[in-house]
Amino acid sequence: SILMQRRLFLYNFRNLRKAKGRRETYLCYVVKRRDSATSCSLDFGYLRNQMGCHVEVLFLRYIAAWDLDPGRCYRITWFTSWSPCYDCAQHIASFLRSYPNLTLRIFMARLYFCEDRKAEPEGLRRLHKAGAQIAIMTFKDYFYCWNTFVENREQTFKGWEGLHENSVHLSRKLRRILLPLYEVDDLRDAFKILGL
């Protein structure tokens, strides 16, 4: 089936602050071709990590095999259960530089190892600098995924307790990660002056 089972989606995309036991990354995607003011949907579906290969790399291989027309514009939208690791972020950034006619939007349920002294925040900054639009999933994004990628048997999506609060918390964390380093240094200096 090209649609994800409900239990898989609800388990893997839940935006918990501590998501123990969730070792796989799932990626739901939509590929569109833009022709002037209109867009045409070319493909949609979902993937997950396979045999030690991260799902982002699997998708890049898949789309590279399409032999995209350099004279047309394409937009890819991803909804992922985890943000990309440092290496995957590097691969994605390099891919985007190779395809200037392609835009990528990434909506993430959770941030992968984005604590202090990890490489992942730097990977997200480089990915953002390469032109990828990255954001944390909100209720609206979950609702869209539920209706587009999930075998929902016409059941309406019902958010879980803490969905909104966790989304806001993770969005703030992502915004701090993406702040240019000089702005972070300016803030640290301001806090020192204020004695905070």
C-alpha positions as CSV (number, residue, x, y, z in Angstrom):
1,S,0.0,0.0,0.0
2,I,1.2,3.5,-0.7
3,L,-0.6,4.6,2.4
4,M,0.9,4.3,5.9
5,Q,-0.9,2.3,8.6
6,R,-2.5,4.5,11.3
7,R,-0.6,2.9,14.1
8,L,2.7,3.4,12.3
9,F,2.0,7.1,11.7
10,L,0.8,7.8,15.2
11,Y,3.7,6.0,16.8
12,N,6.5,7.4,14.7
13,F,5.3,11.0,14.1
14,R,4.2,11.7,17.7
15,N,6.2,14.9,18.7
16,L,7.3,13.7,22.1
17,R,10.1,15.6,23.8
18,K,11.7,12.3,24.7
19,A,10.9,9.7,22.0
20,K,12.6,6.6,23.4
21,G,12.5,3.5,21.2
22,R,11.8,5.4,18.0
23,R,14.9,4.5,16.0
24,E,13.5,4.6,12.5
25,T,12.9,7.7,10.4
26,Y,9.8,7.9,8.3
27,L,9.5,10.4,5.4
28,C,6.3,11.3,3.7
29,Y,6.8,13.2,0.4
30,V,5.0,15.1,-2.3
31,V,6.7,16.1,-5.5
32,K,5.2,18.8,-7.7
33,R,6.2,20.5,-10.9
34,R,5.5,24.2,-11.1
35,D,4.4,25.7,-14.4
36,S,4.0,29.4,-14.1
37,A,1.1,30.0,-11.7
38,T,-0.1,26.3,-11.6
39,S,1.5,23.2,-10.1
40,C,1.1,19.6,-11.1
41,S,1.5,16.8,-8.6
42,L,3.9,14.1,-9.9
43,D,4.2,11.7,-7.0
44,F,3.6,11.2,-3.3
45,G,4.2,8.4,-0.8
46,Y,6.3,7.5,2.2
47,L,9.7,5.8,2.8
48,R,11.6,4.6,5.9
49,N,15.2,3.8,6.7
50,Q,16.3,0.5,5.0
51,M,19.3,-1.8,5.7
52,G,21.4,0.9,7.3
53,C,20.6,3.6,4.7
54,H,19.0,6.7,6.0
55,V,15.6,7.6,4.5
56,E,16.8,11.0,3.2
57,V,19.6,9.4,1.1
58,L,17.1,6.8,-0.2
59,F,14.8,9.6,-1.3
60,L,17.6,11.6,-3.0
61,R,18.6,8.5,-4.9
62,Y,15.0,8.0,-5.9
63,I,14.5,11.6,-7.2
64,A,18.0,11.7,-8.9
65,A,16.9,8.8,-11.0
66,W,14.0,10.8,-12.4
67,D,16.3,12.8,-14.7
68,L,14.5,16.1,-13.9
69,D,14.1,18.6,-16.7
70,P,16.5,21.5,-15.9
71,G,14.1,24.0,-17.6
72,R,11.3,23.3,-15.2
73,C,10.8,24.1,-11.6
74,Y,10.0,21.4,-9.0
75,R,8.9,21.6,-5.4
76,I,9.4,18.7,-2.9
77,T,7.7,18.7,0.4
78,W,8.8,16.3,3.2
79,F,7.2,15.4,6.5
80,T,9.7,13.5,8.6
81,S,9.5,11.8,11.9
82,W,13.1,13.1,12.8
83,S,15.1,16.0,11.6
84,P,18.1,14.9,9.4
85,C,21.3,13.9,11.0
86,Y,24.5,15.9,10.2
87,D,25.6,13.6,7.3
88,C,22.1,13.6,5.7
89,A,21.9,17.4,6.0
90,Q,25.2,17.6,4.1
91,H,23.9,15.3,1.4
92,I,20.7,17.2,1.1
93,A,22.5,20.6,0.9
94,S,24.8,19.2,-1.8
95,F,21.8,17.9,-3.7
96,L,20.0,21.3,-3.6
97,R,23.1,23.0,-5.0
98,S,23.1,20.5,-7.9
99,Y,19.5,21.2,-8.6
100,P,18.9,25.0,-8.5
101,N,15.4,24.5,-10.2
102,L,14.2,22.4,-7.2
103,T,12.9,23.8,-3.8
104,L,12.6,21.6,-0.7
105,R,10.4,22.2,2.3
106,I,11.0,19.9,5.3
107,F,8.5,19.7,8.2
108,M,9.8,17.7,11.1
109,A,8.0,16.0,14.0
110,R,11.1,15.9,16.3
111,L,14.7,17.2,16.4
112,Y,17.4,14.5,16.1
113,F,20.2,14.9,18.7
114,C,20.1,18.7,18.7
115,E,21.6,19.2,22.1
116,D,24.7,21.2,22.8
117,R,28.0,19.9,21.4
118,K,26.4,17.7,18.7
119,A,27.0,18.2,15.0
120,E,23.3,18.0,14.1
121,P,22.5,21.7,14.8
122,E,25.3,22.7,12.4
123,G,23.9,20.4,9.8
124,L,20.5,22.0,10.1
125,R,22.1,25.5,9.7
126,R,24.0,24.4,6.6
127,L,20.8,22.9,5.2
128,H,18.9,26.1,5.8
129,K,21.7,28.1,4.2
130,A,21.5,25.8,1.1
131,G,17.9,27.0,0.6
132,A,15.8,24.3,2.3
133,Q,12.8,25.6,4.2
134,I,12.7,23.8,7.5
135,A,10.1,23.9,10.2
136,I,8.5,21.8,13.0
137,M,5.2,20.1,12.2
138,T,2.1,21.8,13.6
139,F,-1.5,20.4,14.0
140,K,-2.2,21.6,10.5
141,D,0.7,19.5,9.1
142,Y,-0.4,16.4,11.0
143,F,-3.9,16.9,9.7
144,Y,-2.6,17.2,6.1
145,C,-0.4,14.0,6.5
146,W,-3.3,12.1,8.1
147,N,-5.5,12.9,5.1
148,T,-2.8,12.4,2.4
149,F,-0.4,9.6,3.5
150,V,-2.4,7.6,6.1
151,E,-4.8,4.7,5.6
152,N,-7.3,6.5,7.9
153,R,-10.5,4.8,6.9
154,E,-12.1,8.2,6.8
155,Q,-11.5,8.9,10.5
156,T,-10.8,12.5,11.4
157,F,-7.3,13.2,12.8
158,K,-7.4,13.8,16.5
159,G,-4.3,15.3,18.0
160,W,-2.8,13.9,21.2
161,E,-2.3,15.6,24.5
162,G,0.7,17.9,24.3
163,L,0.8,18.1,20.5
164,H,0.5,21.9,20.4
165,E,2.8,22.6,23.4
166,N,5.5,20.2,22.1
167,S,5.3,21.8,18.6
168,V,5.8,25.3,20.1
169,H,8.7,24.1,22.2
170,L,10.4,22.4,19.3
171,S,9.8,25.4,17.0
172,R,11.5,27.7,19.5
173,K,14.4,25.3,19.8
174,L,14.7,25.1,16.0
175,R,14.6,28.9,15.8
176,R,17.5,29.2,18.3
177,I,19.5,26.7,16.2
178,L,18.9,28.6,13.0
179,L,19.9,32.0,14.5
180,P,23.1,33.2,12.8
181,L,26.0,32.7,15.2
182,Y,26.8,36.4,15.5
183,E,23.2,37.0,16.7
184,V,23.7,34.3,19.4
185,D,27.0,36.0,20.4
186,D,25.2,39.3,20.6
187,L,22.5,37.8,22.8
188,R,25.1,36.2,25.1
189,D,26.8,39.6,25.5
190,A,23.5,41.3,26.2
191,F,22.7,38.7,28.9
192,K,26.2,39.1,30.5
193,I,25.7,42.9,30.6
194,L,22.3,42.4,32.3
195,G,23.8,39.9,34.7
196,L,21.7,37.0,33.5
